[in-house]
Amino acid sequence: MSSTTNNNTKSTKIDQHAPLSSLLPPPQIYSVVSRWLEDDIPSHFDVGGHVVGNTMQTAQLWMKSPGVLAGLPFFEKVFDVCGGCTVNWEDVAQEGSKLDASSSNKVLLATVTGPVSHLLRGERTALNTLSRCSGVATLSHQCKQIAVARNWNGLIAGTRKTTPGFRLVEKYGLLVGGCATHRLDLSQMVMLKDNHIWSAGSITNAVKKAATVSGFTQKIEVECQSLEEAMEAAEAGAHIVMLDNFEPEKLKLDAAVLKKKYPHIIVEASGGITMESMTDYFDENVDVISQGKLTQGYDCVDFSLKIVH
């Protein structure tokens, strides 16, 4: 097999204070990965598995496009669930590393050893996961670097626009890339959007009703379309105010007014913001900029898993 070795690969490690893999409870990962494999594994016979048999073989994991490497715990768990497989990572394969790979400069990341039918059953699920998690991490890292270069100290966050069944991976990729997850699910934080407000009759009614059951441990966020709505939300007891679909200059003016009267309020800017446009929203009175595209519009990173022969 002709390829370059990873001895000369340019690798940049993203600074992280602790391994993020410790966030992932093993039983939860096992359950999630098992569902992925059940979706992909044949319901009756695996004819391809019969063709190759169960002899022990080794496969090599290659990275073939540049990006931030993310999702190693999920990759490992796929082959753990498949049974009888072990993953041995190369030194260059560090979670959060930015690797300069390409189709002509492939980077060897790992070798996976196990019964060949098991390797091939896990192959596509493992690659899909690694490719997408790395894609989210790469785009998140790019956005974070823009914020750092402009000396903006707020948070860039994803949204709940995640792929059904794949939320854990995409949220994890955000963290590896240096961005915030936003709320993980409907239970983690209360977000009152336009439909909630219309159904409740007013922002005040919606916030007050949410506060009666959310207790002191949950924050309440309100999606607002105007400064008047933002002021009402803050007055009603919201902890976070989202200024949604504001033009940048209007957002900055209204955020300043809101912060002056309610300095404790977290101000979030959202609505159609992309990596290309987000610098227009950087402001000392804006605490969070959220982007749905971080988990809905990312490019996948290219990997392959090849049996050694």
Number of C-alpha atoms within 10 A of each C-alpha: 6 6 12 14 11 19 10 10 16 13 18 14 14 16 11 13 6 8 10 15 15 9 9 14 9 13 9 11 17 15 12 18 25 16 13 17 18 10 11 12 14 11 8 6 9 12 11 11 16 10 9 13 13 14 10 14 17 19 21 18 23 22 26 20 19 20 28 31 29 33 26 20 17 24 20 18 23 27 25 18 16 19 14 14 22 16 20 14 17 14 11 21 21 19 21 29 23 24 23 19 24 16 14 11 19 23 29 26 20 19 19 21 20 21 19 21 22 24 29 20 20 24 19 16 21 25 21 17 23 25 22 23 31 35 30 34 34 30 26 29 24 16 22 21 14 15 19 11 8 10 10 16 14 19 19 24 25 27 20 17 15 19 12 7 11 15 16 18 25 27 26 23 33 28 21 30 31 24 25 22 19 19 16 15 11 9 10 12 16 21 21 21 16 15 10 17 18 11 11 14 11 15 27 19 16 20 26 14 12 18 18 9 9 14 9 8 8 15 17 19 24 29 25 23 14 16 17 11 18 24 19 17 29 23 15 16 17 26 19 23 25 28 27 18 16 20 13 17 12 13 23 21 13 19 26 17 15 22 17 12 12 14 12 12 21 20 24 25 28 22 15 14 20 17 16 9 11 20 17 13 21 21 19 13 23 23 19 23 24 24 25 19 19 29 27 16 14 18 16 20 25 21 22 18 22 16 15 10 7
